[in-house]
């Protein structure tokens, strides 16, 4: 069966879109988020076990976001699983934002803006195909 250029380019574009958004998410979380979210929490008088847990979880999420860009690039079943995790994470941010602050919370917690399209694109990419038919 001969594949058309649309059958090759569309999944490739979706994959590259997912990789790009995952990279932006990782950079935003690691660089911007550390400064405006993690550092203020670490400078509070919260008990050590709370600060330590938040710090460890922060770095676990950083690692996950960085790894996800690579997984999306590779494609396959792992990319689909990560895509579902991105969709669930985006939905979680929406639910928490709406619960805490209503519609304004969607601006305060904008992570869903990158997570949902990246997860959707990863699922749309399907199995990795070579670029040449």
Protein Blocks (a to p, Z undefined) as FASTA:
>chain_A
ZZdfklmmmmmmmmmmmmmmmmmmmmmmmmmmmmmmmmmmmmmcbdfklmmmmmmmmmmm
mmmmmmmmmmmmngpjklmmmmmmmmmmmmmmmmmmmmmnommlmmmmmmlmmmmmmmmm
mmmnopaddfbZZ
